[in-house]
Amino acid sequence: MATSKLLIASILLCLLLLNLAEAADQMESTKAAPSSTSGKIDCGAACAARCQLASRQRLCHRACGTCCARCNCVPPGTSGNRDVCPCYATMTTHGGRLKCP
């Protein structure tokens, strides 16, 4: 009985260690992915997607293009999601309003 409990405990411990090793490997691969693709993004396409529902298309594209060129990042979707790109989210105009759409 004691040996079967010891065997079950050792199997569970091995499974736990295997799970932790896989999680650590997955964390390393996700950290390495942005550096391998860290180049300039296509600001035109990203801003076209961001501004597709804007009522003032030219203004939106111009502001988004400036923000994208400076930050190399455009949040996904047509609005919101500013937490994805902190640089984009904090850029302001001279009047103190948010610059980026």
DSSP file (Angstrom, degrees, kcal/mol; ACC not computed):
  #  RESIDUE AA STRUCTURE BP1 BP2  ACC     N-H-->O    O-->H-N    N-H-->O    O-->H-N    TCO  KAPPA ALPHA  PHI   PSI    X-CA   Y-CA   Z-CA
    1    1 A M     >        0   0    0      0, 0.0     4,-1.9     0, 0.0     5,-0.2   0.000 360.0 360.0 360.0 -41.7    0.0    0.0    0.0
    2    2 A A  H  >  +     0   0    0      1,-0.2     4,-2.3     2,-0.2     5,-0.2   0.882 360.0  51.7 -66.8 -38.1    2.8    2.4    0.9
    3    3 A T  H  > S+     0   0    0      1,-0.2     4,-2.5     2,-0.2    -1,-0.2   0.872 108.3  51.2 -68.3 -34.8    4.6    1.7   -2.4
    4    4 A S  H  > S+     0   0    0      2,-0.2     4,-2.3     1,-0.2    -1,-0.2   0.889 111.0  48.1 -69.3 -37.2    1.5    2.4   -4.4
    5    5 A K  H  X S+     0   0    0     -4,-1.9     4,-2.4     2,-0.2    -2,-0.2   0.900 112.8  49.0 -66.0 -40.1    1.0    5.7   -2.7
    6    6 A L  H  X S+     0   0    0     -4,-2.3     4,-2.3     2,-0.2    -2,-0.2   0.896 111.3  50.0 -65.2 -40.5    4.7    6.5   -3.3
    7    7 A L  H  X S+     0   0    0     -4,-2.5     4,-2.2     2,-0.2    -2,-0.2   0.920 112.1  46.8 -63.8 -44.8    4.3    5.6   -6.9
    8    8 A I  H  X S+     0   0    0     -4,-2.3     4,-2.4     1,-0.2    -2,-0.2   0.902 112.6  50.2 -65.0 -41.5    1.2    7.7   -7.4
    9    9 A A  H  X S+     0   0    0     -4,-2.4     4,-2.2     1,-0.2    -2,-0.2   0.900 111.1  48.4 -64.4 -40.8    2.9   10.7   -5.6
   10   10 A S  H  X S+     0   0    0     -4,-2.3     4,-2.3     2,-0.2    -2,-0.2   0.875 111.0  50.7 -68.9 -36.3    6.0   10.4   -7.8
   11   11 A I  H  X S+     0   0    0     -4,-2.2     4,-2.4     2,-0.2    -2,-0.2   0.927 111.3  48.2 -65.1 -44.1    3.9   10.2  -11.0
   12   12 A L  H  X S+     0   0    0     -4,-2.4     4,-2.3     1,-0.2    -2,-0.2   0.898 111.2  50.7 -62.5 -40.3    2.0   13.3   -9.9
   13   13 A L  H  X S+     0   0    0     -4,-2.2     4,-2.4     2,-0.2    -1,-0.2   0.904 110.1  49.6 -63.6 -41.7    5.2   15.1   -9.1
   14   14 A C  H  X S+     0   0    0     -4,-2.3     4,-2.4     2,-0.2    -2,-0.2   0.905 110.9  49.6 -63.4 -42.0    6.6   14.2  -12.5
   15   15 A L  H  X S+     0   0    0     -4,-2.4     4,-2.3     2,-0.2    -2,-0.2   0.893 110.7  50.3 -64.3 -39.6    3.5   15.5  -14.3
   16   16 A L  H  X S+     0   0    0     -4,-2.3     4,-2.3     2,-0.2    -2,-0.2   0.925 111.6  47.2 -63.7 -45.2    3.7   18.7  -12.3
   17   17 A L  H  X S+     0   0    0     -4,-2.4     4,-2.2     1,-0.2    -2,-0.2   0.883 111.6  51.3 -64.6 -38.5    7.3   19.3  -13.2
   18   18 A L  H  X S+     0   0    0     -4,-2.4     4,-2.2     2,-0.2    -1,-0.2   0.907 110.0  49.6 -64.2 -41.9    6.6   18.5  -16.9
   19   19 A N  H  X S+     0   0    0     -4,-2.3     4,-2.2     1,-0.2    -2,-0.2   0.905 111.1  49.3 -63.5 -42.9    3.7   21.0  -16.9
   20   20 A L  H  X S+     0   0    0     -4,-2.3     4,-2.2     2,-0.2    -1,-0.2   0.882 110.0  51.5 -64.2 -38.6    6.0   23.7  -15.3
   21   21 A A  H  X S+     0   0    0     -4,-2.2     4,-2.2     2,-0.2    -2,-0.2   0.909 110.5  48.2 -65.4 -41.8    8.7   23.0  -17.9
   22   22 A E  H  X S+     0   0    0     -4,-2.2     4,-2.3     2,-0.2    -2,-0.2   0.898 111.2  50.7 -64.8 -40.2    6.2   23.4  -20.8
   23   23 A A  H  X S+     0   0    0     -4,-2.2     4,-2.1     2,-0.2    -2,-0.2   0.905 110.9  48.4 -64.9 -41.1    4.8   26.6  -19.3
   24   24 A A  H  X S+     0   0    0     -4,-2.2     4,-2.0     2,-0.2    -1,-0.2   0.897 111.7  49.7 -65.3 -40.3    8.4   28.0  -19.0
   25   25 A D  H  X S+     0   0    0     -4,-2.2     4,-1.9     1,-0.2    -2,-0.2   0.887 110.8  49.9 -65.1 -39.0    9.2   27.0  -22.5
   26   26 A Q  H  X S+     0   0    0     -4,-2.3     4,-1.9     2,-0.2    -2,-0.2   0.881 108.8  52.4 -67.3 -38.3    6.0   28.7  -23.8
   27   27 A M  H  X S+     0   0    0     -4,-2.1     4,-1.7     1,-0.2    -2,-0.2   0.901 109.6  49.4 -63.8 -41.3    6.8   31.9  -21.9
   28   28 A E  H  X S+     0   0    0     -4,-2.0     4,-1.8     1,-0.2    -1,-0.2   0.884 109.7  51.2 -65.7 -38.7   10.2   32.0  -23.5
   29   29 A S  H  X S+     0   0    0     -4,-1.9     4,-1.2     1,-0.2    -1,-0.2   0.856 110.2  48.8 -69.4 -33.9    8.8   31.5  -27.0
   30   30 A T  H  < S+     0   0    0     -4,-1.9    -1,-0.2     2,-0.2    -2,-0.2   0.826 111.3  50.4 -75.1 -29.7    6.3   34.3  -26.6
   31   31 A K  H  X S+     0   0    0     -4,-1.7     4,-0.5     1,-0.2    -2,-0.2   0.846 111.9  48.0 -71.9 -33.4    9.0   36.7  -25.3
   32   32 A A  H  X S+     0   0    0     -4,-1.8     4,-1.3     1,-0.2    -2,-0.2   0.753  96.8  73.5 -79.0 -24.0   11.2   35.9  -28.2
   33   33 A A  H  X S+     0   0    0     -4,-1.2     4,-1.2     1,-0.2     3,-0.4   0.904  92.8  50.2 -62.6 -46.2    8.5   36.3  -30.9
   34   34 A P  H  4 S+     0   0    0      0, 0.0    -1,-0.2     0, 0.0     3,-0.2   0.862 108.2  53.9 -63.3 -32.9    8.2   40.2  -30.8
   35   35 A S  H >< S+     0   0    0     -4,-0.5     3,-0.6     1,-0.2    -2,-0.2   0.836 105.8  52.7 -70.4 -30.4   12.0   40.6  -31.2
   36   36 A S  H 3< S+     0   0    0     -4,-1.3    -1,-0.2    -3,-0.4    -3,-0.1   0.774 118.9  35.3 -75.2 -24.2   12.1   38.4  -34.3
   37   37 A T  T 3< S+     0   0    0     -4,-1.2     2,-2.0    -3,-0.2    -1,-0.2   0.165  80.9 131.3-110.4  17.1    9.3   40.5  -36.0
   38   38 A S    <   +     0   0    0     -3,-0.6     2,-0.2    -4,-0.1    -3,-0.1  -0.496  38.1 112.6 -77.7  85.0   10.4   43.9  -34.5
   39   39 A G  S    S-     0   0    0     -2,-2.0     2,-0.2    33,-0.1    -2,-0.1  -0.715  77.3 -58.3-133.8-173.2   10.4   45.9  -37.7
   40   40 A K        -     0   0    0     -2,-0.2     2,-0.2     1,-0.1    29,-0.1  -0.522  53.4-135.9 -71.8 136.8    8.3   48.8  -39.0
   41   41 A I        -     0   0    0     -2,-0.2     2,-1.4    27,-0.2     3,-0.1  -0.508  28.6 -97.1 -86.9 163.7    4.6   48.0  -39.3
   42   42 A D     >  -     0   0    0      1,-0.2     4,-2.4    -2,-0.2     5,-0.2  -0.677  41.5-175.3 -81.2  94.3    2.5   48.9  -42.3
   43   43 A C  H  > S+     0   0    0     -2,-1.4     4,-2.8     1,-0.2     5,-0.3   0.843  77.5  58.2 -63.6 -34.6    1.1   52.2  -40.9
   44   44 A G  H  > S+     0   0    0      2,-0.2     4,-1.8     1,-0.2    -1,-0.2   0.936 112.0  39.1 -61.6 -47.2   -1.1   52.7  -44.0
   45   45 A A  H  > S+     0   0    0      2,-0.2     4,-2.0     1,-0.2    -2,-0.2   0.897 116.8  50.6 -70.7 -40.6   -2.9   49.3  -43.6
   46   46 A A  H  X S+     0   0    0     -4,-2.4     4,-2.1     1,-0.2    -2,-0.2   0.909 114.0  44.4 -64.9 -41.1   -3.1   49.6  -39.8
   47   47 A C  H  X S+     0   0    0     -4,-2.8     4,-2.7     2,-0.2    -1,-0.2   0.828 108.6  57.3 -73.7 -31.3   -4.5   53.1  -39.9
   48   48 A A  H  < S+     0   0    0     -4,-1.8     4,-0.4    -5,-0.3    -1,-0.2   0.912 111.2  43.5 -63.1 -40.6   -7.0   52.1  -42.7
   49   49 A A  H >< S+     0   0    0     -4,-2.0     3,-0.7     1,-0.2    -2,-0.2   0.898 115.7  48.4 -69.4 -40.1   -8.3   49.5  -40.3
   50   50 A R  H 3< S+     0   0    0     -4,-2.1     3,-0.4     1,-0.2    -2,-0.2   0.873 118.5  38.7 -67.5 -37.1   -8.3   51.8  -37.4
   51   51 A C  T >< S+     0   0    0     -4,-2.7     3,-1.5     1,-0.2    -1,-0.2   0.290  79.7 109.4 -99.3   9.5  -10.1   54.7  -39.2
   52   52 A Q  T <  S+     0   0    0     -3,-0.7    -1,-0.2    -4,-0.4    -2,-0.1   0.774  87.9  36.9 -62.2 -26.1  -12.6   52.7  -41.3
   53   53 A L  T 3  S+     0   0    0     -3,-0.4    -1,-0.3    -4,-0.2    -2,-0.1   0.349  88.5 123.4-105.5   6.4  -15.6   53.9  -39.3
   54   54 A A    <   -     0   0    0     -3,-1.5     3,-0.3     1,-0.1    -3,-0.0  -0.378  57.8-144.1 -69.4 144.2  -14.4   57.4  -38.6
   55   55 A S  S    S+     0   0    0      1,-0.3     2,-0.6     2,-0.1    -1,-0.1   0.770  99.2  46.8 -78.0 -25.4  -16.7   60.2  -39.8
   56   56 A R  S  > S+     0   0    0      1,-0.2     4,-2.4     2,-0.1    -1,-0.3  -0.767  72.3 176.5-117.4  83.7  -13.6   62.4  -40.7
   57   57 A Q  H  > S+     0   0    0     -2,-0.6     4,-2.8    -3,-0.3     5,-0.2   0.891  74.9  48.1 -58.2 -49.3  -11.5   59.9  -42.7
   58   58 A R  H  > S+     0   0    0      1,-0.2     4,-2.4     2,-0.2    -1,-0.2   0.921 113.5  47.4 -62.4 -44.6   -8.7   62.3  -43.8
   59   59 A L  H  > S+     0   0    0      2,-0.2     4,-2.4     1,-0.2     5,-0.3   0.916 113.6  48.6 -62.2 -43.3   -8.2   63.7  -40.3
   60   60 A C  H  X S+     0   0    0     -4,-2.4     4,-2.8     1,-0.2     5,-0.2   0.929 112.5  47.4 -63.5 -46.3   -8.2   60.2  -38.8
   61   61 A H  H  X S+     0   0    0     -4,-2.8     4,-2.5     2,-0.2    -1,-0.2   0.893 112.9  49.3 -63.6 -40.1   -5.7   58.9  -41.3
   62   62 A R  H  X S+     0   0    0     -4,-2.4     4,-1.9    -5,-0.2    -2,-0.2   0.941 115.8  41.7 -65.9 -47.0   -3.4   61.9  -40.8
   63   63 A A  H  X S+     0   0    0     -4,-2.4     4,-2.4    -5,-0.2    -2,-0.2   0.921 116.5  48.6 -67.2 -43.2   -3.4   61.7  -37.0
   64   64 A C  H  X S+     0   0    0     -4,-2.8     4,-2.9    -5,-0.3     5,-0.2   0.900 109.8  52.8 -64.0 -40.7   -3.1   57.9  -37.0
   65   65 A G  H  X S+     0   0    0     -4,-2.5     4,-2.3    -5,-0.2    -1,-0.2   0.901 110.0  47.9 -61.9 -41.6   -0.2   58.0  -39.5
   66   66 A T  H  X S+     0   0    0     -4,-1.9     4,-1.8     2,-0.2    -2,-0.2   0.933 114.6  45.9 -63.9 -45.8    1.7   60.4  -37.3
   67   67 A C  H  X S+     0   0    0     -4,-2.4     4,-2.7     1,-0.2     5,-0.3   0.900 112.9  50.1 -64.9 -40.9    1.1   58.4  -34.2
   68   68 A C  H  X S+     0   0    0     -4,-2.9     4,-2.8     1,-0.2     5,-0.2   0.900 109.0  51.6 -65.2 -41.1    2.0   55.1  -36.0
   69   69 A A  H  < S+     0   0    0     -4,-2.3    -1,-0.2    -5,-0.2    -2,-0.2   0.883 116.5  40.3 -64.2 -37.6    5.3   56.6  -37.3
   70   70 A R  H  < S+     0   0    0     -4,-1.8    -2,-0.2    -5,-0.2    -1,-0.2   0.878 129.6  27.3 -77.5 -38.7    6.3   57.8  -33.9
   71   71 A C  H  < S-     0   0    0     -4,-2.7    -3,-0.2     2,-0.2    -2,-0.2   0.651  87.0-139.5-100.8 -17.9    5.2   54.7  -31.9
   72   72 A N  S  < S+     0   0    0     -4,-2.8     2,-0.3    -5,-0.3    -4,-0.1   0.872  74.3  93.7  55.6  39.1    5.4   52.0  -34.5
   73   73 A C        -     0   0    0     -6,-0.3    -2,-0.2    -5,-0.2    -1,-0.2  -0.963  50.4-174.2-159.3 138.5    2.2   50.7  -33.0
   74   74 A V        -     0   0    0     -2,-0.3     8,-0.0    -3,-0.1   -10,-0.0  -0.989  33.1-118.6-134.1 126.6   -1.6   51.0  -33.7
   75   75 A P        -     0   0    0      0, 0.0     7,-0.1     0, 0.0     6,-0.1  -0.287  36.0-105.2 -62.3 148.8   -4.2   49.5  -31.4
   76   76 A P  S    S+     0   0    0      0, 0.0     3,-0.2     0, 0.0     8,-0.1  -0.347  80.8  29.6 -71.9 156.2   -6.4   46.8  -32.9
   77   77 A G  S    S-     0   0    0      1,-0.2     3,-0.1    -2,-0.0   -28,-0.0  -0.182  98.3 -74.6  87.8 178.1  -10.0   47.6  -33.7
   78   78 A T  S    S+     0   0    0      1,-0.2     2,-0.3   -27,-0.1    -1,-0.2   0.641 108.6   1.1 -91.2 -16.0  -11.7   50.9  -34.7
   79   79 A S  S    S+     0   0    0     -3,-0.2    -1,-0.2   -28,-0.0     2,-0.0  -0.979 107.5  20.6-161.4 164.5  -11.6   52.4  -31.2
   80   80 A G        +     0   0    0     -2,-0.3     0, 0.0    21,-0.2     0, 0.0  -0.333  62.3 108.1  73.5-157.3  -10.5   51.7  -27.7
   81   81 A N    >   +     0   0    0      1,-0.1     3,-1.6    -6,-0.1     4,-0.4   0.724  38.2 146.2  56.2  26.7   -7.8   49.1  -26.9
   82   82 A R  G >   +     0   0    0      1,-0.3     3,-0.8     2,-0.2     7,-0.4   0.713  56.1  73.8 -67.0 -19.9   -5.4   51.9  -26.1
   83   83 A D  G 3  S+     0   0    0      1,-0.2    -1,-0.3     5,-0.1    -2,-0.1   0.696  85.9  66.0 -67.5 -16.5   -3.7   49.8  -23.4
   84   84 A V  G <  S+     0   0    0     -3,-1.6    -1,-0.2     1,-0.3    -2,-0.2   0.856 110.8  32.8 -71.4 -35.4   -2.0   47.7  -26.2
   85   85 A C    <>  -     0   0    0     -3,-0.8     4,-2.2    -4,-0.4    -1,-0.3  -0.824  66.2-179.8-124.2  89.9    0.1   50.7  -27.3
   86   86 A P  H  > S+     0   0    0      0, 0.0     4,-1.6     0, 0.0    -1,-0.1   0.879  84.7  52.3 -60.0 -39.2    1.0   53.0  -24.4
   87   87 A C  H  > S+     0   0    0      1,-0.2     4,-0.9     2,-0.2     3,-0.3   0.933 111.9  46.4 -60.8 -46.0    2.9   55.5  -26.6
   88   88 A Y  H  4 S+     0   0    0      1,-0.2    12,-0.4     2,-0.2     3,-0.3   0.865 112.6  51.1 -62.9 -38.5   -0.1   55.8  -28.9
   89   89 A A  H  < S+     0   0    0     -4,-2.2    -1,-0.2    -7,-0.4    -2,-0.2   0.752 112.4  43.9 -75.1 -25.1   -2.5   56.2  -26.0
   90   90 A T  H  < S+     0   0    0     -4,-1.6     2,-0.3    -3,-0.3    -1,-0.2   0.502  80.7 113.7-102.8  -4.1   -0.5   59.0  -24.2
   91   91 A M     <  -     0   0    0     -4,-0.9     8,-2.5    -3,-0.3     9,-0.7  -0.519  47.1-174.2 -71.0 130.7    0.4   61.2  -27.2
   92   92 A T  B     -A   98   0A   0      6,-0.3     6,-0.2    -2,-0.3     2,-0.1  -0.825  22.6-116.5-125.2 162.4   -1.4   64.6  -26.9
   93   93 A T    >   -     0   0    0      4,-2.8     3,-1.7    -2,-0.3     6,-0.1  -0.271  44.8 -93.3 -83.0 177.6   -1.8   67.7  -29.0
   94   94 A H  T 3  S+     0   0    0      1,-0.3    -1,-0.1     2,-0.1    -2,-0.0   0.789 128.2  58.1 -63.3 -25.7   -0.6   71.1  -27.9
   95   95 A G  T 3  S-     0   0    0      2,-0.1    -1,-0.3     1,-0.0     3,-0.1   0.466 120.2-109.1 -83.5  -1.6   -4.1   71.7  -26.5
   96   96 A G  S <  S+     0   0    0     -3,-1.7     2,-0.2     1,-0.3    -2,-0.1   0.478  76.5 128.7  90.0   2.1   -3.8   68.7  -24.2
   97   97 A R  S    S-     0   0    0      1,-0.1    -4,-2.8     2,-0.0    -1,-0.3  -0.546  72.6 -87.3 -88.1 157.6   -6.3   66.5  -26.0
   98   98 A L  B     -A   92   0A   0     -6,-0.2    -6,-0.3    -2,-0.2    -1,-0.1  -0.452  37.0-161.8 -64.2 131.1   -5.4   62.9  -27.2
   99   99 A K        +     0   0    0     -8,-2.5    -7,-0.2    -2,-0.2    -1,-0.2   0.876  64.0  74.2 -82.3 -40.4   -3.8   63.1  -30.6
  100  100 A C              0   0    0     -9,-0.7   -36,-0.1   -12,-0.4   -40,-0.1  -0.589 360.0 360.0 -89.0 134.2   -4.2   59.5  -31.7
  101  101 A P              0   0    0      0, 0.0   -21,-0.2     0, 0.0    -1,-0.1   0.481 360.0 360.0 -73.8 360.0   -7.6   58.2  -32.9
